Amino acid sequence: MLAIARILARRILLLIPLMLGIVLFVFIIMRFSNSDPASAYFQGANPTPEQLHQFRQENGLLDPFPVRYVHFVGDLLHGDMGFSVLNRGQVLDQVSTALPLTLQLTLLGLVVAIVIALVLGVTGALYRDRWPDQVIRVLSLIGVAAPGFWLALLMIQYLAVNAGWFPANGYINPGDSFSGWLKSMTLPALALSLPVAAQLTRIVRTAVVEELDKDYVRTAVGSGLPPVVVVGRNVLRNALINPLTVLGLRVGYLLGGAVVIETIFALPGMGKLMIDAVKNGDPAVVQGVVITTAVGFVVVNLIIDILYLLVNPRLRSAA
């Protein structure tokens, strides 16, 4: 446990310059955008140049770039992500409203991807080069090649419009109806998770096959241990180290893909919030959504690193 605590402390310390770099990058990119908060604020009101200048001066838009960056970081540390010039409210309030739905979709998609990858990957490894393995490999290849938005459109057409099994769009709060929430999230979660599940299936299959060919597995099976016990207790624990690493990188795809999937299914999450902000020229909201997504990606990868340490004793002993 002490070794894990030391490694975890180093990871957290490294997150500080990483997060500052992310904020700086987003801040620089937004400065190059053509969006003018002052013009957006007075949209449709025909403001005078004096009014535009006064707004920019009051909101620090005329300050030098380093001063604005320092102020922005200071505001972030105090929980202030800026002011939405279109909605006349704090960006943090809008992000707090939209973030729970995106987290629900991302976590649900992650769970579905992990379950599918484990079941199909282990099955393919146990029946390698036989017909179940061949079918799984073909399906995983199709899943890798199929983009999430295309799967979403197919699901809407055949499972929602034609069959009527699921709603084509919209969101139901789980507090109002859990079954309604599950139905409204099933198609988005599947469209988001299937490409990731296909990639993880191939990686899990390869890792399990390599582990099954090792001497300790033959020795354990030869000594009379049931294959189910050997696979469940030893093979999976050792084989999941590499898939865990890839899973951390795929979380970024899930977070980014959620933006597109939410737009297709008309879900009021971070994706819709950012798309509306881009169309309406509200850079503070775009900035807040991007930073929140980046922070989420970094935090999830930190969690994956902790799981990686727990399943890989060699890293703990090297610490």
Secondary structure, 3 states (H helix, E strand, C coil): CHHHHHHHHHHHHHHHHHHHHHHHHHHHHHHCCCCCHHHHHCCCCCCCHHHHHHHHHHCCCCCCHHHHHHHHHHHHHCCCCCEECCCCEEHHHHHHHHHHHHHHHHHHHHHHHHHHHHHHHHHHHHCCCCHHHHHHHHHHHHHHHCCHHHHHHHHHHHHHHHCCCCCCCCCCCCCCCHHHHHHHHHHHHHHHHHHHHHHHHHHHHHHHHHHHCCHHHHHHHHCCCCHHHHHHHHHHHHHCHHHHHHHHHHHHHHHHHHHHHHHHCCCCCHHHHHHHHHHHCCHHHHHHHHHHHHHHHHHHHHHHHHHHHHHCHHHHHHC
